[in-house]
Amino acid sequence: MTGKRRGAPQKNGTFSETVKQSFAILQQELGVQFQNPELLYQSFTHSSYVNEHRRKFYTDNERLEFLGDAVLELSVSQYLFQKFTSMSEGELTKLRAAIVCEPSLVLFANELNFGKYVLLGKGEEITGGRERPALLADVFESFVGALYLDQGLQPVVKFLEQVVFPKVETGAFSHVMDYKSQLQEMVQQMNNGSLNYEIVEEKGPAHNRTFVSSVRLGSNELGEGKGKSKKEAEQKAAQVAIIRIQGQIASRQEG
């Protein structure tokens, strides 16, 4: 859907050519082209900028932030629900909270260099607003809200597949993903015996060590994983084991 059909921003003042060119560069960097650029401009417009340009009748990004927060939570929830089929409701909730919390959103915003594009008032600029975590997190949510209004949910999901979801899959949030407990529950349900974890290899210098862990059920190896710590390696091994077991179960059901 186009931005016009889904709801354009409130009537905005005209932005300078310099601002427009800056956001044209941002769109090229993101690989996203807004049908209604005013939504993009608004998503980066801080209230301090609006207050210092009252005659321009600009609109700040606070309403887009509200919408983006909901769209982000829905998109992440859908991804986690489909990706981690053995996770309980409580575990999914905990993982989602870690992904959409302020520190994580700041990480995403910084990687995209969003702070460079925020439209700030002079006072906010002087006091370091461009690096302020809460502001950057809000801008990330505002951008998501603007993209949703402009193009719908699927482009938002595509954007998150490039920026957010890969970090989940590579273990950035492994501190809240207890694969070992999940695997233990699966094994207990199948009454297949007890699990045993073993560090089978250590590689690299002392200051940059990589551990390789194997998880076994009796004499059968279920999975192997690598990590910067023994605990992380064990979690990765358990994750591999879960995927393998789920694949075996699915194959039997299809058969």
CYANA upper distance limits for C-alpha pairs under 8 A (distance plus 0.5 A):
  1 MET  CA      5 ARG  CA      6.97
  1 MET  CA      6 ARG  CA      7.15
  1 MET  CA    150 ASP  CA      7.55
  1 MET  CA    151 GLN  CA      5.79
  1 MET  CA    152 GLY  CA      6.60
  2 THR  CA      6 ARG  CA      6.84
  2 THR  CA     35 GLN  CA      7.07
  2 THR  CA     36 ASN  CA      8.24
  2 THR  CA    149 LEU  CA      8.27
  2 THR  CA    150 ASP  CA      5.99
  2 THR  CA    151 GLN  CA      6.17
  3 GLY  CA      7 GLY  CA      6.34
  3 GLY  CA      8 ALA  CA      6.19
  3 GLY  CA     35 GLN  CA      6.93
  3 GLY  CA     36 ASN  CA      6.14
  3 GLY  CA     39 LEU  CA      8.47
  3 GLY  CA    149 LEU  CA      6.15
  3 GLY  CA    150 ASP  CA      4.36
  3 GLY  CA    151 GLN  CA      6.95
  4 LYS  CA      8 ALA  CA      5.84
  4 LYS  CA     36 ASN  CA      8.01
  4 LYS  CA    150 ASP  CA      8.15
  6 ARG  CA    149 LEU  CA      6.10
  6 ARG  CA    150 ASP  CA      7.41
  7 GLY  CA    149 LEU  CA      6.95
  7 GLY  CA    150 ASP  CA      8.50
  8 ALA  CA     36 ASN  CA      8.19
  8 ALA  CA     38 GLU  CA      8.49
  8 ALA  CA     39 LEU  CA      7.45
  8 ALA  CA    149 LEU  CA      8.08
  8 ALA  CA    150 ASP  CA      8.48
  9 PRO  CA     38 GLU  CA      7.51
  9 PRO  CA     39 LEU  CA      6.52
  9 PRO  CA     42 GLN  CA      8.00
  9 PRO  CA     59 THR  CA      8.34
 10 GLN  CA     59 THR  CA      7.20
 11 LYS  CA     57 PHE  CA      8.03
 11 LYS  CA     58 TYR  CA      8.11
 11 LYS  CA     59 THR  CA      8.14
 12 ASN  CA     38 GLU  CA      8.18
 12 ASN  CA     56 LYS  CA      7.93
 12 ASN  CA     57 PHE  CA      6.19
 12 ASN  CA     58 TYR  CA      5.21
 12 ASN  CA     59 THR  CA      6.53
 13 GLY  CA     56 LYS  CA      5.13
 13 GLY  CA     57 PHE  CA      5.55
 13 GLY  CA     58 TYR  CA      5.51
 14 THR  CA     56 LYS  CA      7.63
 15 PHE  CA     19 VAL  CA      6.77
 15 PHE  CA     20 LYS  CA      7.30
 16 SER  CA     20 LYS  CA      6.88
 17 GLU  CA     21 GLN  CA      6.49
 18 THR  CA     22 SER  CA      6.67
 19 VAL  CA     23 PHE  CA      6.87
 20 LYS  CA     24 ALA  CA      6.67
 21 GLN  CA     25 ILE  CA      6.90
 22 SER  CA     26 LEU  CA      6.97
 22 SER  CA    117 TYR  CA      7.81
 23 PHE  CA     27 GLN  CA      6.66
 23 PHE  CA     40 LEU  CA      8.32
 23 PHE  CA     41 TYR  CA      7.93
 23 PHE  CA    117 TYR  CA      7.91
 24 ALA  CA     28 GLN  CA      6.90
 25 ILE  CA     29 GLU  CA      6.77
 26 LEU  CA     30 LEU  CA      6.69
 27 GLN  CA     31 GLY  CA      6.31
 27 GLN  CA     32 VAL  CA      5.59
 27 GLN  CA     33 GLN  CA      6.25
 27 GLN  CA     34 PHE  CA      8.21
 28 GLN  CA     32 VAL  CA      7.12
 28 GLN  CA     33 GLN  CA      8.06
 30 LEU  CA    112 LEU  CA      8.41
 34 PHE  CA     39 LEU  CA      8.44
 34 PHE  CA     40 LEU  CA      7.58
 34 PHE  CA    147 LEU  CA      7.94
 34 PHE  CA    150 ASP  CA      7.09
 34 PHE  CA    151 GLN  CA      8.32
 35 GLN  CA    150 ASP  CA      6.88
 35 GLN  CA    151 GLN  CA      8.20
 36 ASN  CA     40 LEU  CA      7.97
 36 ASN  CA    150 ASP  CA      6.88
 37 PRO  CA     41 TYR  CA      6.84
 38 GLU  CA     42 GLN  CA      6.56
 39 LEU  CA     43 SER  CA      6.71
 39 LEU  CA    146 ALA  CA      5.93
 39 LEU  CA    147 LEU  CA      8.31
 39 LEU  CA    149 LEU  CA      8.46
 39 LEU  CA    150 ASP  CA      7.71
 40 LEU  CA     44 PHE  CA      7.34
 40 LEU  CA    143 PHE  CA      7.31
 40 LEU  CA    146 ALA  CA      6.59
 40 LEU  CA    147 LEU  CA      8.08
 41 TYR  CA     45 THR  CA      6.91
 42 GLN  CA     58 TYR  CA      8.41
 42 GLN  CA     59 THR  CA      6.73
 42 GLN  CA     60 ASP  CA      6.44
 42 GLN  CA     61 ASN  CA      5.99
 43 SER  CA     60 ASP  CA      7.79
 43 SER  CA     61 ASN  CA      5.25
 43 SER  CA     64 LEU  CA      6.90
 43 SER  CA     65 GLU  CA      8.16
 43 SER  CA    139 VAL  CA      6.95
 43 SER  CA    142 SER  CA      5.40
 43 SER  CA    143 PHE  CA      5.75
 43 SER  CA    145 GLY  CA      8.36
 43 SER  CA    146 ALA  CA      6.72
 44 PHE  CA     60 ASP  CA      8.30
 44 PHE  CA     61 ASN  CA      6.89
 44 PHE  CA    117 TYR  CA      7.35
 44 PHE  CA    118 VAL  CA      5.33
 44 PHE  CA    119 LEU  CA      6.43
 44 PHE  CA    139 VAL  CA      6.52
 44 PHE  CA    142 SER  CA      7.85
 44 PHE  CA    143 PHE  CA      7.85
 45 THR  CA     49 TYR  CA      7.03
 45 THR  CA     50 VAL  CA      7.82
 45 THR  CA     59 THR  CA      7.63
 45 THR  CA     60 ASP  CA      5.46
 45 THR  CA     61 ASN  CA      6.04
 45 THR  CA    118 VAL  CA      6.72
 45 THR  CA    119 LEU  CA      5.37
 45 THR  CA    120 LEU  CA      7.40
 46 HIS  CA     50 VAL  CA      7.26
 46 HIS  CA     60 ASP  CA      5.83
 46 HIS  CA     61 ASN  CA      6.67
 46 HIS  CA     62 GLU  CA      8.49
 46 HIS  CA    118 VAL  CA      7.54
 46 HIS  CA    119 LEU  CA      6.38
 46 HIS  CA    120 LEU  CA      6.06
 46 HIS  CA    121 GLY  CA      8.13
 47 SER  CA     51 ASN  CA      6.69
 47 SER  CA     59 THR  CA      8.34
 47 SER  CA     60 ASP  CA      5.57
 47 SER  CA     61 ASN  CA      7.84
 47 SER  CA     62 GLU  CA      8.37
 47 SER  CA    120 LEU  CA      8.16
 47 SER  CA    121 GLY  CA      8.42
 48 SER  CA     52 GLU  CA      6.86
 48 SER  CA    120 LEU  CA      6.28
 48 SER  CA    121 GLY  CA      5.09
 48 SER  CA    122 LYS  CA      8.44
 48 SER  CA    123 GLY  CA      8.23
 48 SER  CA    124 GLU  CA      7.12
 49 TYR  CA     53 HIS  CA      6.82
 49 TYR  CA     60 ASP  CA      8.37
 49 TYR  CA    119 LEU  CA      6.57
 49 TYR  CA    120 LEU  CA      5.15
 49 TYR  CA    121 GLY  CA      4.57
 49 TYR  CA    122 LYS  CA      8.25
 50 VAL  CA     54 ARG  CA      6.51
 50 VAL  CA     57 PHE  CA      7.80
 50 VAL  CA     58 TYR  CA      6.02
 50 VAL  CA     59 THR  CA      6.99
 50 VAL  CA     60 ASP  CA      6.79
 50 VAL  CA    121 GLY  CA      8.03
 51 ASN  CA    121 GLY  CA      7.96
 52 GLU  CA    121 GLY  CA      6.51
 53 HIS  CA     57 PHE  CA      7.65
 53 HIS  CA     58 TYR  CA      7.76
 54 ARG  CA     58 TYR  CA      7.73
 61 ASN  CA     65 GLU  CA      6.58
 61 ASN  CA    139 VAL  CA      8.03
 61 ASN  CA    142 SER  CA      6.58
 62 GLU  CA     66 PHE  CA      6.92
 62 GLU  CA    138 ASP  CA      8.44
 62 GLU  CA    142 SER  CA      7.78
 63 ARG  CA     67 LEU  CA      7.00
 63 ARG  CA    142 SER  CA      8.35
 64 LEU  CA     68 GLY  CA      6.39
 64 LEU  CA    141 GLU  CA      7.94
 64 LEU  CA    142 SER  CA      5.17
 64 LEU  CA    143 PHE  CA      7.97
 64 LEU  CA    145 GLY  CA      5.63
 64 LEU  CA    146 ALA  CA      6.72
 65 GLU  CA     69 ASP  CA      6.55
 65 GLU  CA    138 ASP  CA      6.41
 65 GLU  CA    139 VAL  CA      7.51
 65 GLU  CA    140 PHE  CA      8.48
 65 GLU  CA    141 GLU  CA      5.51
 65 GLU  CA    142 SER  CA      4.42
 65 GLU  CA    143 PHE  CA      8.11
 65 GLU  CA    145 GLY  CA      6.84
 66 PHE  CA     70 ALA  CA      7.38
 66 PHE  CA    141 GLU  CA      8.17
 66 PHE  CA    142 SER  CA      7.93
 66 PHE  CA    145 GLY  CA      8.23
 67 LEU  CA     71 VAL  CA      6.81
 67 LEU  CA    141 GLU  CA      8.33
 67 LEU  CA    142 SER  CA      7.91
 67 LEU  CA    145 GLY  CA      5.69
 68 GLY  CA     72 LEU  CA      6.32
 68 GLY  CA    141 GLU  CA      5.09
 68 GLY  CA    142 SER  CA      5.84
 68 GLY  CA    143 PHE  CA      7.52
 68 GLY  CA    144 VAL  CA      5.43
 68 GLY  CA    145 GLY  CA      4.11
 68 GLY  CA    146 ALA  CA      7.82
 68 GLY  CA    148 TYR  CA      8.25
 69 ASP  CA     73 GLU  CA      6.73
 69 ASP  CA    141 GLU  CA      5.97
 69 ASP  CA    142 SER  CA      8.26
 69 ASP  CA    144 VAL  CA      8.40
 69 ASP  CA    145 GLY  CA      7.89
 70 ALA  CA     74 LEU  CA      6.70
 71 VAL  CA     75 SER  CA      6.59
 71 VAL  CA    144 VAL  CA      7.69
 71 VAL  CA    145 GLY  CA      7.22
 71 VAL  CA    148 TYR  CA      8.05
 71 VAL  CA    153 LEU  CA      8.32
 72 LEU  CA     76 VAL  CA      6.55
 72 LEU  CA    100 VAL  CA      8.01
 72 LEU  CA    141 GLU  CA      7.72
 72 LEU  CA    144 VAL  CA      7.40
 73 GLU  CA     77 SER  CA      6.42
 73 GLU  CA     96 ARG  CA      8.08
 73 GLU  CA    100 VAL  CA      7.53
 74 LEU  CA     78 GLN  CA      6.66
 75 SER  CA     79 TYR  CA      6.77
 75 SER  CA    153 LEU  CA      8.50
 75 SER  CA    156 VAL  CA      8.36
 75 SER  CA    157 VAL  CA      6.83
 76 VAL  CA     80 LEU  CA      6.62
 76 VAL  CA     96 ARG  CA      7.17
 76 VAL  CA     99 ILE  CA      8.49
 77 SER  CA     81 PHE  CA      6.49
 77 SER  CA     92 LEU  CA      8.37
 77 SER  CA     96 ARG  CA      7.18
 78 GLN  CA     82 GLN  CA      6.76
 79 TYR  CA     83 LYS  CA      6.43
 80 LEU  CA     84 PHE  CA      6.16
 80 LEU  CA     92 LEU  CA      7.29
 80 LEU  CA     96 ARG  CA      8.12
 81 PHE  CA     85 THR  CA      6.80
 81 PHE  CA     92 LEU  CA      7.94
 86 SER  CA    182 GLN  CA      7.58
 87 MET  CA     91 GLU  CA      6.36
 87 MET  CA     92 LEU  CA      6.65
 87 MET  CA    182 GLN  CA      7.53
 88 SER  CA     92 LEU  CA      6.69
 89 GLU  CA     93 THR  CA      6.62
 90 GLY  CA     94 LYS  CA      6.72
 91 GLU  CA     95 LEU  CA      6.67
 91 GLU  CA    177 MET  CA      7.90
 92 LEU  CA     96 ARG  CA      6.54
 93 THR  CA     97 ALA  CA      6.62
 94 LYS  CA     98 ALA  CA      6.94
 94 LYS  CA    176 VAL  CA      7.37
 95 LEU  CA     99 ILE  CA      6.92
 95 LEU  CA    173 PHE  CA      7.86
 95 LEU  CA    176 VAL  CA      6.41
 95 LEU  CA    177 MET  CA      7.19
 96 ARG  CA    100 VAL  CA      6.74
 97 ALA  CA    101 CYS  CA      6.31
 98 ALA  CA    104 SER  CA      7.65
 98 ALA  CA    173 PHE  CA      7.61
 98 ALA  CA    176 VAL  CA      7.95
 99 ILE  CA    104 SER  CA      6.31
 99 ILE  CA    105 LEU  CA      8.05
 99 ILE  CA    173 PHE  CA      7.95
100 VAL  CA    104 SER  CA      6.78
100 VAL  CA    105 LEU  CA      6.73
101 CYS  CA    105 LEU  CA      6.81
102 GLU  CA    106 VAL  CA      6.57
102 GLU  CA    133 PRO  CA      7.77
102 GLU  CA    134 ALA  CA      7.30
102 GLU  CA    137 ALA  CA      6.17
103 PRO  CA    107 LEU  CA      6.78
103 PRO  CA    133 PRO  CA      7.82
103 PRO  CA    137 ALA  CA      8.19
104 SER  CA    108 PHE  CA      6.88
105 LEU  CA    109 ALA  CA      6.60
105 LEU  CA    136 LEU  CA      7.99
105 LEU  CA    137 ALA  CA      5.43
105 LEU  CA    140 PHE  CA      7.05
105 LEU  CA    141 GLU  CA      8.47
106 VAL  CA    110 ASN  CA      6.50
106 VAL  CA    133 PRO  CA      6.35
106 VAL  CA    134 ALA  CA      8.24
106 VAL  CA    136 LEU  CA      6.07
106 VAL  CA    137 ALA  CA      5.47
106 VAL  CA    140 PHE  CA      8.24
107 LEU  CA    111 GLU  CA      6.73
108 PHE  CA    112 LEU  CA      6.94
108 PHE  CA    140 PHE  CA      8.10
108 PHE  CA    163 VAL  CA      7.32
108 PHE  CA    164 VAL  CA      7.63
109 ALA  CA    113 ASN  CA      6.63
109 ALA  CA    114 PHE  CA      5.78
109 ALA  CA    115 GLY  CA      7.71
109 ALA  CA    136 LEU  CA      6.67
109 ALA  CA    137 ALA  CA      7.36
109 ALA  CA    139 VAL  CA      8.18
109 ALA  CA    140 PHE  CA      6.28
110 ASN  CA    114 PHE  CA      6.57
110 ASN  CA    115 GLY  CA      7.28
110 ASN  CA    136 LEU  CA      8.25
113 ASN  CA    117 TYR  CA      8.15
114 PHE  CA    118 VAL  CA      7.20
114 PHE  CA    136 LEU  CA      7.77
114 PHE  CA    139 VAL  CA      8.07
114 PHE  CA    140 PHE  CA      8.18
115 GLY  CA    130 ARG  CA      5.78
115 GLY  CA    131 GLU  CA      7.06
115 GLY  CA    136 LEU  CA      6.95
116 LYS  CA    130 ARG  CA      7.71
118 VAL  CA    130 ARG  CA      7.49
118 VAL  CA    139 VAL  CA      8.29
120 LEU  CA    124 GLU  CA      6.64
120 LEU  CA    125 GLU  CA      6.47
120 LEU  CA    129 GLY  CA      8.18
120 LEU  CA    130 ARG  CA      8.25
121 GLY  CA    125 GLU  CA      6.64
122 LYS  CA    126 ILE  CA      6.66
123 GLY  CA    127 THR  CA      6.89
124 GLU  CA    128 GLY  CA      7.00
124 GLU  CA    129 GLY  CA      5.61
124 GLU  CA    130 ARG  CA      8.35
125 GLU  CA    129 GLY  CA      5.82
125 GLU  CA    130 ARG  CA      6.88
128 GLY  CA    132 ARG  CA      6.99
129 GLY  CA    135 LEU  CA      7.48
130 ARG  CA    135 LEU  CA      7.90
130 ARG  CA    136 LEU  CA      7.92
131 GLU  CA    135 LEU  CA      8.20
131 GLU  CA    136 LEU  CA      7.57
132 ARG  CA    136 LEU  CA      6.84
133 PRO  CA    137 ALA  CA      6.62
134 ALA  CA    138 ASP  CA      6.65
135 LEU  CA    139 VAL  CA      6.73
136 LEU  CA    140 PHE  CA      6.83
137 ALA  CA    141 GLU  CA      6.96
138 ASP  CA    142 SER  CA      6.56
139 VAL  CA    143 PHE  CA      6.54
140 PHE  CA    144 VAL  CA      6.91
141 GLU  CA    145 GLY  CA      6.75
142 SER  CA    146 ALA  CA      6.60
143 PHE  CA    147 LEU  CA      6.59
144 VAL  CA    148 TYR  CA      6.65
144 VAL  CA    156 VAL  CA      7.05
145 GLY  CA    149 LEU  CA      6.79
146 ALA  CA    150 ASP  CA      6.58
147 LEU  CA    151 GLN  CA      6.41
147 LEU  CA    152 GLY  CA      7.54
147 LEU  CA    155 PRO  CA      7.88
147 LEU  CA    156 VAL  CA      6.87
148 TYR  CA    152 GLY  CA      4.91
148 TYR  CA    153 LEU  CA      6.01
148 TYR  CA    155 PRO  CA      7.90
148 TYR  CA    156 VAL  CA      6.62
151 GLN  CA    155 PRO  CA      6.96
152 GLY  CA    156 VAL  CA      7.56
153 LEU  CA    157 VAL  CA      6.85
154 GLN  CA    158 LYS  CA      6.71
155 PRO  CA    159 PHE  CA      6.62
156 VAL  CA    160 LEU  CA      6.73
157 VAL  CA    161 GLU  CA      6.56
158 LYS  CA    162 GLN  CA      7.14
159 PHE  CA    163 VAL  CA      6.84
160 LEU  CA    164 VAL  CA      5.44
160 LEU  CA    165 PHE  CA      6.55
161 GLU  CA    165 PHE  CA      5.56
161 GLU  CA    166 PRO  CA      7.11
162 GLN  CA    166 PRO  CA      7.30
163 VAL  CA    167 LYS  CA      8.21
164 VAL  CA    168 VAL  CA      7.53
165 PHE  CA    169 GLU  CA      6.99
166 PRO  CA    170 THR  CA      6.66
167 LYS  CA    171 GLY  CA      6.80
167 LYS  CA    172 ALA  CA      5.71
167 LYS  CA    173 PHE  CA      7.91
168 VAL  CA    172 ALA  CA      6.09
168 VAL  CA    173 PHE  CA      6.30
168 VAL  CA    174 SER  CA      8.24
173 PHE  CA    177 MET  CA      7.17
174 SER  CA    178 ASP  CA      7.77
174 SER  CA    232 GLU  CA      8.08
174 SER  CA    235 GLN  CA      8.25
178 ASP  CA    182 GLN  CA      7.13
178 ASP  CA    235 GLN  CA      7.43
179 TYR  CA    183 LEU  CA      6.54
179 TYR  CA    235 GLN  CA      6.07
179 TYR  CA    236 LYS  CA      8.11
179 TYR  CA    238 ALA  CA      6.03
179 TYR  CA    239 GLN  CA      6.01
179 TYR  CA    242 ILE  CA      8.33
180 LYS  CA    184 GLN  CA      6.61
180 LYS  CA    234 GLU  CA      7.97
180 LYS  CA    235 GLN  CA      6.32
180 LYS  CA    238 ALA  CA      5.88
180 LYS  CA    239 GLN  CA      8.10
181 SER  CA    185 GLU  CA      6.74
182 GLN  CA    186 MET  CA      6.84
182 GLN  CA    242 ILE  CA      8.36
183 LEU  CA    187 VAL  CA      6.71
183 LEU  CA    238 ALA  CA      6.73
183 LEU  CA    239 GLN  CA      8.30
183 LEU  CA    241 ALA  CA      7.89
183 LEU  CA    242 ILE  CA      6.51
184 GLN  CA    188 GLN  CA      6.64
184 GLN  CA    195 LEU  CA      7.83
185 GLU  CA    189 GLN  CA      6.65
186 MET  CA    190 MET  CA      6.91
187 VAL  CA    191 ASN  CA      6.54
187 VAL  CA    192 ASN  CA      6.22
187 VAL  CA    193 GLY  CA      7.50
187 VAL  CA    194 SER  CA      8.04
188 GLN  CA    192 ASN  CA      7.17
188 GLN  CA    193 GLY  CA      7.78
192 ASN  CA    217 LEU  CA      8.10
193 GLY  CA    217 LEU  CA      7.21
193 GLY  CA    218 GLY  CA      7.52
194 SER  CA    217 LEU  CA      6.56
194 SER  CA    218 GLY  CA      7.47
195 LEU  CA    215 VAL  CA      7.27
195 LEU  CA    216 ARG  CA      6.19
195 LEU  CA    217 LEU  CA      5.36
195 LEU  CA    218 GLY  CA      7.57
196 ASN  CA    215 VAL  CA      6.11
196 ASN  CA    216 ARG  CA      5.69
196 ASN  CA    217 LEU  CA      6.97
196 ASN  CA    218 GLY  CA      8.20
197 TYR  CA    213 SER  CA      7.22
197 TYR  CA    214 SER  CA      6.19
197 TYR  CA    215 VAL  CA      4.98
197 TYR  CA    216 ARG  CA      6.96
197 TYR  CA    234 GLU  CA      7.32
198 GLU  CA    213 SER  CA      6.00
198 GLU  CA    214 SER  CA      5.80
198 GLU  CA    215 VAL  CA      6.98
199 ILE  CA    211 PHE  CA      7.33
199 ILE  CA    212 VAL  CA      6.20
199 ILE  CA    213 SER  CA      4.80
199 ILE  CA    214 SER  CA      6.82
199 ILE  CA    230 LYS  CA      7.69
200 VAL  CA    211 PHE  CA      8.41
200 VAL  CA    212 VAL  CA      6.26
200 VAL  CA    213 SER  CA      6.15
200 VAL  CA    214 SER  CA      7.02
201 GLU  CA    211 PHE  CA      6.45
201 GLU  CA    212 VAL  CA      5.53
201 GLU  CA    213 SER  CA      7.68
202 GLU  CA    209 ARG  CA      7.39
202 GLU  CA    210 THR  CA      6.25
202 GLU  CA    211 PHE  CA      5.17
202 GLU  CA    212 VAL  CA      6.80
203 LYS  CA    209 ARG  CA      6.29
203 LYS  CA    210 THR  CA      5.56
203 LYS  CA    211 PHE  CA      6.94
204 GLY  CA    208 ASN  CA      6.46
204 GLY  CA    209 ARG  CA      5.35
204 GLY  CA    210 THR  CA      6.62
205 PRO  CA    209 ARG  CA      6.13
208 ASN  CA    228 LYS  CA      7.95
209 ARG  CA    228 LYS  CA      6.47
209 ARG  CA    229 SER  CA      8.07
210 THR  CA    226 LYS  CA      7.18
210 THR  CA    227 GLY  CA      6.12
210 THR  CA    228 LYS  CA      5.34
210 THR  CA    229 SER  CA      7.37
211 PHE  CA    226 LYS  CA      6.03
211 PHE  CA    227 GLY  CA      5.87
211 PHE  CA    228 LYS  CA      6.62
211 PHE  CA    229 SER  CA      6.66
211 PHE  CA    230 LYS  CA      6.36
211 PHE  CA    233 ALA  CA      6.53
212 VAL  CA    224 GLU  CA      7.45
212 VAL  CA    225 GLY  CA      6.11
212 VAL  CA    226 LYS  CA      5.00
212 VAL  CA    227 GLY  CA      7.20
212 VAL  CA    230 LYS  CA      8.14
212 VAL  CA    233 ALA  CA      6.28
212 VAL  CA    234 GLU  CA      8.44
213 SER  CA    224 GLU  CA      6.07
213 SER  CA    225 GLY  CA      5.87
213 SER  CA    226 LYS  CA      6.93
213 SER  CA    230 LYS  CA      7.75
213 SER  CA    233 ALA  CA      5.80
213 SER  CA    234 GLU  CA      5.90
213 SER  CA    237 ALA  CA      6.70
214 SER  CA    221 GLU  CA      7.45
214 SER  CA    222 LEU  CA      8.19
214 SER  CA    223 GLY  CA      6.41
214 SER  CA    224 GLU  CA      4.95
214 SER  CA    225 GLY  CA      7.16
214 SER  CA    234 GLU  CA      7.66
214 SER  CA    237 ALA  CA      6.54
215 VAL  CA    221 GLU  CA      6.43
215 VAL  CA    222 LEU  CA      6.27
215 VAL  CA    223 GLY  CA      6.07
215 VAL  CA    224 GLU  CA      6.91
215 VAL  CA    234 GLU  CA      7.88
215 VAL  CA    237 ALA  CA      6.64
215 VAL  CA    238 ALA  CA      7.23
215 VAL  CA    241 ALA  CA      8.17
216 ARG  CA    220 ASN  CA      5.90
216 ARG  CA    221 GLU  CA      4.76
216 ARG  CA    222 LEU  CA      5.94
216 ARG  CA    223 GLY  CA      7.85
217 LEU  CA    221 GLU  CA      6.89
217 LEU  CA    222 LEU  CA      7.26
222 LEU  CA    237 ALA  CA      8.49
222 LEU  CA    238 ALA  CA      8.49
222 LEU  CA    240 VAL  CA      8.08
222 LEU  CA    241 ALA  CA      5.38
222 LEU  CA    244 ARG  CA      7.84
223 GLY  CA    237 ALA  CA      5.49
223 GLY  CA    238 ALA  CA      6.99
223 GLY  CA    239 GLN  CA      8.31
223 GLY  CA    240 VAL  CA      5.67
223 GLY  CA    241 ALA  CA      5.05
223 GLY  CA    244 ARG  CA      8.25
224 GLU  CA    234 GLU  CA      8.46
224 GLU  CA    236 LYS  CA      7.65
224 GLU  CA    237 ALA  CA      4.78
224 GLU  CA    238 ALA  CA      8.12
224 GLU  CA    240 VAL  CA      7.16
224 GLU  CA    241 ALA  CA      8.18
225 GLY  CA    233 ALA  CA      5.57
225 GLY  CA    234 GLU  CA      6.96
225 GLY  CA    235 GLN  CA      7.93
225 GLY  CA    236 LYS  CA      5.06
225 GLY  CA    237 ALA  CA      4.46
225 GLY  CA    238 ALA  CA      8.16
225 GLY  CA    240 VAL  CA      7.63
226 LYS  CA    232 GLU  CA      7.79
226 LYS  CA    233 ALA  CA      5.00
226 LYS  CA    234 GLU  CA      8.25
226 LYS  CA    236 LYS  CA      6.90
226 LYS  CA    237 ALA  CA      7.86
227 GLY  CA    231 LYS  CA      8.21
227 GLY  CA    232 GLU  CA      5.44
227 GLY  CA    233 ALA  CA      4.68
227 GLY  CA    234 GLU  CA      8.42
227 GLY  CA    236 LYS  CA      7.79
228 LYS  CA    232 GLU  CA      7.03
228 LYS  CA    233 ALA  CA      7.61
229 SER  CA    233 ALA  CA      6.73
230 LYS  CA    234 GLU  CA      6.70
231 LYS  CA    235 GLN  CA      6.77
232 GLU  CA    236 LYS  CA      6.70
233 ALA  CA    237 ALA  CA      6.66
234 GLU  CA    238 ALA  CA      6.67
235 GLN  CA    239 GLN  CA      6.67
236 LYS  CA    240 VAL  CA      6.80
237 ALA  CA    241 ALA  CA      6.74
238 ALA  CA    242 ILE  CA      6.66
239 GLN  CA    243 ILE  CA      6.87
240 VAL  CA    244 ARG  CA      6.69
241 ALA  CA    245 ILE  CA      6.59
242 ILE  CA    246 GLN  CA      6.55
243 ILE  CA    247 GLY  CA      6.65
244 ARG  CA    248 GLN  CA      6.81
245 ILE  CA    249 ILE  CA      6.68
246 GLN  CA    250 ALA  CA      6.64
247 GLY  CA    251 SER  CA      6.66
248 GLN  CA    252 ARG  CA      6.79
249 ILE  CA    253 GLN  CA      6.77
250 ALA  CA    254 GLU  CA      6.70
251 SER  CA    255 GLY  CA      6.63
